[in-house]
């Protein structure tokens, strides 16, 4: 009996264990079904921030290009990469032996024509003296015949008739002689004018060659860091690294050689996504942290925003992003690098000078940009630095007037930045033509274009005149004839325009032609070119000049907005359904879909305007998404049924 009771007890225990186990299994089943990541709707003060990563870049730069020294030229001197150049330091020099030989040949040709001109003038003078004697004799003969005519009343009719014939012959001889003398004089004077034009042409060619000699040295137009360009003409196999330019390399005219980067004013360039771009505006405060200066936070502002997105497939990120530029507190940045107050003052003074050069158009032709207010990424032709023509949408007139006697009037309009970089090309064209007496002086580059020598007041007047002439129209929408009329009108209103035309046709132009070029296309005089010295080697400058380099990586925190008592949820909990923002709210019966309205959103967070309350629980994934079973196993099982070469 006792044995039976024990067996029954054991059986009951087993049954109870199975029931308990089944209950536990049953209890776990709903938990597995409901195991879904969730988040809670929060309420509180919310600061909208956007984050991006970019790099430092110089606000201003000047690109020095290889001069036109009759084809390929060799670099004979090049300042070392990374050197900090001061204004008027020697950056590069080129082999000018071919140009110097041309100068000698042009000088010989000029001297030869000059001697011919002197001989022609002397011959004209001798011929004029002889002709004057002949004319005196002819006039004397006429006068003698006239005196003989007075005796006609006293002599016979035959002798009287002879006197009349003699007088007529003397007059005809005098008229013929006067005509011959006039013809000979006009012919001699024409020959002298031809020789004069030949001499002028030879003088222009000589000045052109001398101007090319002045281009054989490139000086730094602004103070900044030297960045040597790469020698793409060196070739190399695909994928190999392109070497930098160095002394001894052959380079084509117009090829960029060195870029001088102005370190006195830096900016951060970065990219942001479409969502962050919608929240940004110019002037917003940012915080900048440089990898090279850990532990330092610098204030800055949103400087400019691009209106179009772009993608870089080579970077591995196919998504399109917007370019954004940020300013940075230069004083704080210089202090962090260990600059002294005096060094900071000098840097600020350098920035001011470079800014003035850029705004007046006299800075660095061919530069990447015309400065922070200039053309290009803010740039364009016309008055360099975003002046009159840039505001009107460029300066096609500068393109049309880039050579000949109109170089000063045409090429001058094309001065600017690189965006405004065309100012360099237009100026170079100004060196060739009928009025290149000053060589580079006639070009658009010589003094920053036609408006470079104007005062600020005159430039404002010209801008107002341009806007009045356009009358609200866009310059790019006008026809070529309308543009020509507008520019002709503006050219007549330029200060000193009439005097300039008089000088071109008067003695001032001839005097300038005889004097020859005194400056190169960058505005440096012969004395400055002779006195130029190379910059100190890299690493010999101040500590901040060594630490601050374009290309340094920076993290930027953009303070978009601050919202009090905001209801926020992560963007992961928001789903797009038919153009509506949907969230899945957890209830007692499960999850329900609910539409929400966004007040503001970032890449990671959405601020809710309506649709949710604080404390509600949201799903981070779609709870109603149905997972489709994979058909791969069935295909794998059915595969052996196929016969080789047959069908199933």
C-alpha positions in Angstrom: 0.0 0.0 0.0 2.8 2.3 0.9 4.5 1.6 -2.4 1.4 2.5 -4.3 1.1 5.8 -2.5 4.7 6.6 -3.3 4.2 5.8 -7.0 1.1 8.0 -7.1 2.9 10.9 -5.5 5.8 10.6 -8.0 3.3 10.6 -10.8 1.5 13.6 -9.4 4.8 15.4 -9.1 5.7 14.6 -12.7 2.3 15.9 -13.9 2.6 19.0 -11.8 6.1 19.6 -13.3 4.8 19.2 -16.8 1.9 21.5 -16.2 4.3 24.1 -14.6 6.7 23.8 -17.5 3.9 24.1 -20.0 2.6 27.2 -18.2 6.0 28.8 -18.3 6.3 28.0 -22.0 2.9 29.5 -22.6 3.9 32.5 -20.5 6.9 33.1 -22.6 5.1 32.9 -25.9 3.5 36.4 -25.8 6.8 37.9 -24.6 8.6 36.6 -27.7 5.8 37.8 -29.9 6.0 41.3 -28.3 9.8 41.5 -28.1 10.2 44.8 -30.1 12.5 47.7 -29.6 10.5 50.8 -28.4 11.2 54.3 -27.3 9.3 56.8 -25.1 8.0 60.2 -26.2 10.0 62.8 -24.2 9.3 66.4 -23.3 11.8 69.1 -22.4 14.0 71.8 -23.7 15.5 70.7 -27.0 18.5 72.3 -28.7 18.5 71.6 -32.5 22.1 70.9 -33.5 23.6 69.8 -36.8 27.0 68.2 -37.0 29.4 68.0 -39.9 33.0 67.6 -40.6 35.1 69.7 -42.9 38.5 71.3 -43.4 40.2 74.6 -43.1 40.6 76.7 -46.3 42.1 80.1 -47.0 39.5 82.7 -47.8 41.8 84.3 -50.3 44.4 82.9 -52.6 46.4 83.9 -55.6 47.4 81.4 -58.4 50.6 82.2 -60.2 50.8 80.9 -63.7 53.6 80.3 -66.1 54.2 83.2 -68.4 54.2 83.2 -72.2 57.8 83.1 -73.1 57.4 81.7 -76.6 56.2 78.2 -76.0 57.3 75.7 -73.3 59.5 77.3 -70.7 61.7 75.9 -68.0 61.4 76.6 -64.3 64.8 77.9 -63.1 63.8 78.7 -59.5 60.9 77.6 -57.3 60.5 78.5 -53.7 60.1 75.4 -51.5 56.7 73.9 -50.8 55.2 75.0 -47.5 57.2 78.2 -47.3 55.5 81.3 -45.9 55.9 84.0 -48.5 55.6 87.7 -47.7 54.3 90.1 -50.3 56.8 90.8 -53.1 58.9 87.7 -52.2 60.3 85.8 -55.2 58.2 82.7 -55.8 59.3 81.4 -59.2 61.6 82.3 -62.0 61.7 81.0 -65.6 64.3 80.6 -68.4 64.1 83.9 -70.3 67.1 83.4 -72.7 64.8 83.1 -75.7 63.0 86.3 -74.8 66.3 88.2 -74.2 67.5 87.1 -77.6 64.3 88.4 -79.1 64.8 91.7 -77.2 68.2 92.1 -78.8 66.8 91.3 -82.3 64.0 93.7 -81.8 66.4 96.4 -80.6 68.6 95.9 -83.7 65.5 96.1 -86.0 64.4 99.2 -84.2 67.8 100.9 -84.6 67.9 99.9 -88.3 64.5 101.5 -89.0 65.4 104.5 -86.9 68.5 105.1 -89.1 66.4 104.8 -92.2 64.0 107.3 -90.8 66.8 109.7 -90.0 68.2 109.3 -93.6 64.8 109.9 -95.1 64.3 113.0 -93.1 67.7 114.3 -94.1 67.0 113.5 -97.8 63.8 115.3 -97.6 65.5 118.3 -96.1 68.1 118.4 -98.9 65.5 117.9 -101.6 63.4 120.6 -100.1 66.4 123.0 -100.2 67.2 122.2 -103.8 63.5 122.5 -104.8 63.4 125.9 -103.0 66.3 127.1 -105.2 64.6 125.8 -108.4 61.4 127.6 -107.4 63.3 130.8 -106.8 64.9 130.6 -110.2 61.5 129.8 -111.8 59.9 132.8 -110.0 62.8 135.0 -111.1 62.2 133.9 -114.7 58.5 134.7 -114.4 59.3 138.1 -112.9 61.9 138.8 -115.7 59.4 137.9 -118.4 56.8 140.2 -116.7 59.3 143.1 -116.8 60.0 142.4 -120.5 56.2 142.6 -121.2 56.2 146.2 -120.1 58.4 147.1 -123.1 55.8 145.7 -125.6 54.5 149.2 -126.4 57.9 150.3 -127.5 59.0 147.4 -129.6 57.7 145.7 -132.7 54.7 143.4 -132.7 56.9 140.4 -133.3 59.2 141.1 -130.3 56.1 141.8 -128.2 54.6 138.4 -129.1 57.9 136.8 -128.2 57.8 138.4 -124.7 54.2 137.1 -124.3 55.3 133.6 -125.2 58.3 133.8 -122.9 56.1 134.8 -120.0 53.6 132.0 -120.6 56.4 129.5 -120.8 57.9 130.8 -117.5 54.6 130.6 -115.8 54.0 127.1 -117.1 57.5 126.1 -115.9 56.8 127.5 -112.5 53.5 125.7 -112.2 55.1 122.5 -113.3 57.9 122.9 -110.9 55.6 123.7 -108.0 53.5 120.6 -108.8 56.7 118.4 -109.0 58.0 119.8 -105.8 54.7 119.2 -104.0 54.5 115.6 -105.4 58.1 114.9 -104.4 57.5 116.3 -100.9 54.3 114.3 -100.4 56.0 111.2 -101.6 59.0 111.8 -99.2 56.7 112.6 -96.3 54.6 109.4 -97.0 57.9 107.4 -97.0 58.8 109.0 -93.7 55.3 108.2 -92.3 55.7 104.6 -93.4 59.1 104.4 -91.7 57.6 106.1 -88.7 54.9 103.4 -88.5 57.5 100.7 -89.0 59.5 102.2 -86.2 56.4 102.4 -84.0 55.6 98.7 -84.8 59.2 97.7 -84.0 59.0 99.7 -80.8 55.8 98.0 -79.9 57.4 94.6 -80.6 60.4 95.6 -78.5 58.2 96.7 -75.6 56.2 93.4 -75.9 59.4 91.4 -75.6 60.6 93.6 -72.7 57.3 93.0 -71.0 57.7 89.3 -71.4 61.1 89.5 -69.8 59.4 91.2 -66.8 57.1 88.1 -66.6 60.1 85.8 -66.2 59.9 86.4 -62.4 56.7 85.7 -60.3 56.4 87.6 -57.0 53.9 86.9 -54.3 51.0 89.4 -54.7 49.8 88.7 -51.2 51.4 87.2 -48.0 50.5 83.5 -47.6 51.5 79.9 -47.7 53.0 78.5 -50.8 51.3 75.5 -52.3 53.1 74.1 -55.4 50.9 72.7 -58.1 51.2 69.2 -59.5 53.0 68.5 -62.8 50.3 66.7 -64.7 52.4 66.9 -67.9 54.9 64.5 -66.3 52.5 61.6 -67.2 52.9 58.4 -65.3 51.0 55.2 -65.2 47.3 55.1 -64.2 46.9 55.2 -60.5 50.4 56.5 -59.8 50.9 59.7 -57.8 51.3 62.9 -59.8 54.6 64.6 -58.8 54.8 68.3 -57.8 56.4 70.8 -60.0 60.1 71.4 -59.3 63.1 73.3 -60.7 64.0 72.1 -64.2 60.5 71.1 -65.3 59.1 72.2 -68.6 55.8 73.9 -68.4 53.3 75.4 -70.8 52.2 79.0 -70.8 49.2 79.7 -68.6 49.7 76.5 -66.5 49.2 77.1 -62.7 52.5 76.8 -60.9 52.0 78.0 -57.3 49.0 79.0 -55.3 49.6 81.5 -52.5 47.1 80.9 -49.7 46.3 83.8 -47.4 46.5 82.4 -43.8 45.4 85.7 -42.3 41.8 84.8 -42.7 40.5 81.2 -42.8 37.2 79.4 -43.2 35.8 75.9 -42.8 34.2 74.3 -45.8 32.0 71.2 -45.3 29.0 69.4 -46.6 25.6 68.8 -44.9 22.7 66.6 -45.8 19.4 67.8 -47.2 17.6 67.6 -43.9 20.2 69.7 -42.1 20.4 72.1 -45.1 16.7 73.0 -44.6 17.4 74.1 -41.0 20.5 76.3 -41.8 20.6 80.0 -42.6 23.4 82.4 -43.0 24.5 84.0 -39.7 23.8 81.0 -37.4 26.3 80.4 -34.7 28.6 77.4 -34.8 31.2 75.8 -32.7 34.4 74.6 -34.4 36.9 72.0 -33.0 40.1 71.3 -34.9 41.9 68.0 -34.7 45.2 69.8 -34.6 44.2 71.8 -31.5 42.4 69.4 -29.2 40.6 70.9 -26.3 39.9 74.2 -28.0 36.5 75.3 -29.1 36.2 78.3 -31.5 33.2 80.4 -32.3 32.0 80.9 -35.9 29.1 81.5 -38.1 27.4 80.1 -41.2 29.0 82.1 -44.0 27.3 80.8 -47.1 25.2 78.0 -48.3 25.1 76.4 -51.7 21.7 76.1 -53.4 22.4 72.9 -55.2 23.6 69.5 -54.0 26.4 67.5 -55.4 27.9 64.0 -54.8 31.4 62.6 -55.0 31.2 59.1 -56.2 35.0 58.7 -55.7 34.5 59.2 -51.9 32.3 56.1 -51.6 29.3 58.2 -50.5 26.8 58.4 -53.4 24.4 60.7 -51.5 24.1 64.3 -52.6 25.0 67.0 -50.1 25.2 70.7 -49.9 28.4 72.8 -49.6 28.5 75.1 -46.5 31.2 77.6 -45.5 31.7 78.7 -41.9 33.7 81.6 -40.7 35.9 81.1 -37.6 37.1 83.5 -34.9 40.6 84.2 -36.1 41.7 86.0 -32.9 40.8 83.0 -30.7 42.4 80.6 -33.3 45.7 82.6 -33.3 45.7 82.7 -29.5 45.3 79.0 -29.4 48.3 78.5 -31.6 50.5 80.7 -29.3 50.5 83.9 -31.3 51.5 87.0 -29.4 49.3 90.1 -29.4 51.7 91.8 -31.7 51.6 88.9 -34.1 47.8 88.9 -34.0 47.9 92.6 -34.8 50.2 92.0 -37.8 47.9 89.2 -39.1 44.9 91.4 -38.8 46.7 94.1 -40.7 47.7 91.6 -43.4 44.1 90.5 -43.7 43.0 94.1 -44.1 45.5 94.8 -46.8 44.7 91.7 -48.7 41.0 92.4 -48.4 41.4 95.9 -49.8 43.5 94.5 -52.7 40.8 92.0 -53.5 38.0 94.5 -53.3 39.8 96.9 -55.6 40.7 94.2 -58.1 44.5 94.7 -57.6 45.1 91.4 -55.9 46.3 88.2 -57.3 45.0 87.8 -60.8 43.9 84.3 -61.6 43.1 83.7 -57.9 40.7 81.0 -56.9 38.4 83.6 -55.6 38.1 87.3 -55.5 37.9 87.3 -51.7 35.0 86.8 -49.3 32.9 89.3 -51.1 34.4 88.7 -54.5 33.4 86.7 -57.5 33.4 83.0 -58.1 32.0 81.2 -55.2 31.3 84.7 -54.8 33.3 86.0 -57.7 32.8 86.9 -61.4 34.4 89.4 -63.7 33.9 93.1 -63.9 35.0 95.1 -60.9 37.1 92.5 -59.1 35.8 91.3 -55.8 32.2 91.2 -56.9 32.1 94.7 -58.2 29.9 96.4 -60.8 30.0 93.8 -63.5 29.9 90.9 -61.2 26.7 92.1 -59.7 25.3 92.3 -63.1 26.3 88.8 -64.0 29.8 88.9 -65.4 31.5 91.1 -68.0 31.3 89.8 -71.5 32.6 93.1 -72.7 35.9 92.3 -71.1 36.1 89.2 -73.3 35.5 91.2 -76.4 38.1 93.9 -75.7 41.0 91.8 -74.7 43.5 92.8 -77.4 44.8 95.7 -79.4 44.2 99.3 -78.7 41.1 98.4 -76.8 42.9 96.3 -74.2 42.8 98.9 -71.6 39.1 99.6 -72.2 38.0 96.0 -72.8 40.3 93.8 -70.9 40.1 96.2 -68.0 36.5 95.3 -67.5 37.4 91.7 -67.1 39.5 92.1 -64.0 38.2 90.1 -61.1 38.4 86.8 -59.2 38.1 83.3 -60.5 35.7 82.7 -60.2 37.0 85.9 -61.4 40.1 84.1 -62.7 39.4 85.3 -66.2 40.9 88.7 -65.3 44.3 87.1 -65.7 43.6 85.8 -69.2 42.1 89.0 -70.4 45.0 91.0 -69.1 47.5 88.7 -70.8 45.7 89.4 -74.1 46.0 93.1 -73.5 49.8 92.7 -74.0 49.3 91.9 -77.7 48.0 94.5 -80.2 48.5 97.9 -81.5 48.7 99.7 -78.1 50.8 97.4 -75.9 53.3 100.2 -75.3 53.2 99.5 -71.6 52.8 95.8 -72.3 51.2 94.8 -69.2 49.9 98.3 -68.4 47.3 97.9 -71.1 46.1 94.6 -69.8 43.3 93.9 -67.5 45.6 92.5 -64.9 48.0 95.4 -64.7 46.1 97.3 -62.0 43.1 95.1 -61.4 41.1 96.2 -64.4 39.6 99.4 -65.7 38.1 100.3 -62.3 41.1 99.5 -60.1 42.4 103.1 -60.0 38.9 104.5 -59.1 38.1 105.8 -55.7 35.4 104.1 -53.7 33.1 106.9 -54.5 33.7 106.6 -58.2 33.1 102.9 -58.1 29.8 103.4 -56.3 28.8 105.9 -59.0 29.7 103.4 -61.7 27.7 100.7 -60.0 24.7 103.0 -59.8 25.1 103.9 -63.4 25.2 100.2 -64.4 22.1 99.4 -62.4 20.3 102.4 -64.0 21.4 101.3 -67.5 20.1 97.8 -66.9 16.8 99.0 -65.5 16.2 95.8 -63.6 17.2 93.5 -66.5 19.8 90.8 -66.3 23.0 91.4 -68.3 23.1 87.8 -69.5 19.6 88.2 -71.0 20.6 91.1 -73.2 21.7 90.8 -76.8 25.3 91.6 -77.8 24.2 94.9 -79.4 22.4 96.0 -76.2 25.4 95.1 -74.1 27.7 97.0 -76.4 25.5 100.1 -76.1 25.4 99.9 -72.3 29.2 99.4 -72.0 29.9 102.3 -74.5 27.6 104.5 -72.4 29.4 103.5 -69.2 32.8 103.8 -70.7 32.0 107.4 -71.6 30.9 108.1 -67.9 34.1 106.7 -66.4 36.2 109.4 -64.7 39.0 110.6 -67.0 37.6 108.7 -70.0 37.9 111.7 -72.4 41.5 112.4 -71.1 42.4 108.7 -71.6 41.2 108.9 -75.2 43.2 112.0 -75.8 46.3 110.5 -74.3 46.0 107.5 -76.6 46.0 109.8 -79.7 48.4 112.4 -78.3 51.9 112.8 -77.1 51.3 111.1 -73.8 50.8 107.8 -75.6 54.0 108.3 -77.7 55.9 109.2 -74.5 54.7 106.0 -72.8 55.6 104.0 -75.9 59.1 105.4 -75.9 59.5 104.8 -72.2 58.6 101.1 -72.5 57.0 98.8 -69.9 57.8 99.7 -66.3 55.6 97.0 -64.6 54.7 93.4 -65.3 51.2 92.1 -65.5 51.0 91.7 -61.7 51.8 95.4 -61.2 55.4 94.9 -59.9 57.9 97.4 -61.0 61.4 96.7 -62.5 63.0 97.8 -59.2 60.8 95.4 -57.2 61.5 92.5 -59.5 65.3 93.1 -59.1 65.1 93.4 -55.3 62.9 90.4 -54.8 64.3 87.6 -52.5 63.0 84.1 -51.9 60.9 83.4 -48.8 62.4 81.7 -45.8 62.4 77.9 -45.8 59.5 76.0 -44.2 59.5 75.8 -40.5 61.4 79.1 -40.0 58.3 81.2 -39.4 56.2 81.8 -36.4 54.5 79.0 -34.5 51.0 79.9 -35.7 52.3 80.0 -39.3 53.5 76.5 -38.9 50.4 75.2 -37.1 47.8 76.8 -39.3 47.6 75.0 -42.6 44.7 74.7 -45.1 43.3 71.2 -45.1 43.3 70.7 -41.3 40.2 68.7 -40.3 37.5 70.3 -38.2 34.3 69.2 -36.5 31.5 71.8 -36.7 28.6 71.9 -34.4 25.8 74.1 -35.8 23.4 75.6 -33.2 20.3 75.6 -35.3 17.6 76.5 -32.7 16.5 76.0 -29.1 12.9 74.9 -28.4 11.4 75.1 -24.9 9.2 72.2 -23.7 9.5 70.4 -27.0 8.1 66.9 -27.6 10.8 64.9 -29.3 11.1 61.4 -30.7 13.9 59.7 -32.6 13.7 59.7 -36.4 14.0 55.9 -36.3 10.4 55.8 -34.9 9.0 57.8 -37.9 7.8 56.0 -41.0 6.8 57.5 -44.3 3.4 56.3 -45.6 1.9 58.0 -48.7 3.8 61.2 -48.0 2.6 61.2 -44.3 4.7 60.8 -41.2 3.4 57.8 -39.3 4.4 56.4 -35.8 3.2 53.2 -34.1 2.0 53.8 -30.6 1.8 51.0 -28.1 -1.7 50.4 -26.6 -3.2 47.7 -24.4 -4.5 46.0 -27.6 -1.1 46.2 -29.4 0.3 48.9 -31.7 -1.7 51.4 -33.6 -0.6 53.6 -36.5 -0.9 57.4 -35.9 -0.1 60.4 -38.1 2.1 63.1 -36.6 3.0 66.6 -37.6 6.7 67.7 -37.4 7.6 71.2 -36.1 11.3 70.6 -36.9 13.5 67.7 -37.7 17.2 66.8 -37.8 18.9 63.7 -39.1 18.4 62.0 -35.7 15.5 63.7 -34.0 12.0 65.0 -34.8 10.2 67.7 -32.8 6.5 66.9 -32.7 3.9 69.7 -33.3 0.8 67.5 -32.8 -0.1 63.8 -32.7 1.7 62.5 -29.6 1.8 63.1 -25.8 4.8 62.8 -23.5 5.3 59.3 -22.0 3.7 57.3 -24.9 5.7 54.3 -26.1 6.6 54.0 -29.8 7.9 51.1 -31.9 11.3 51.6 -33.5 10.3 49.2 -36.3 7.1 48.5 -38.2 5.2 45.9 -36.1 2.9 45.1 -39.0 5.6 44.3 -41.4 5.2 40.7 -42.7 8.4 38.8 -43.3 8.2 36.8 -46.5 9.5 33.2 -46.2 12.6 32.6 -48.2 12.1 30.4 -51.3 15.8 29.5 -51.5 15.5 26.2 -49.5 12.8 24.9 -51.8 14.8 25.7 -54.8 17.9 24.0 -53.2 15.8 20.9 -52.5 14.3 20.8 -56.0 17.6 21.3 -57.7 18.8 17.6 -57.7 15.6 16.6 -59.6 17.1 18.2 -62.8 18.9 15.8 -65.1 22.1 16.9 -66.8 21.3 18.5 -70.1 17.5 18.0 -69.6 14.5 19.9 -68.4 12.3 19.6 -65.4 
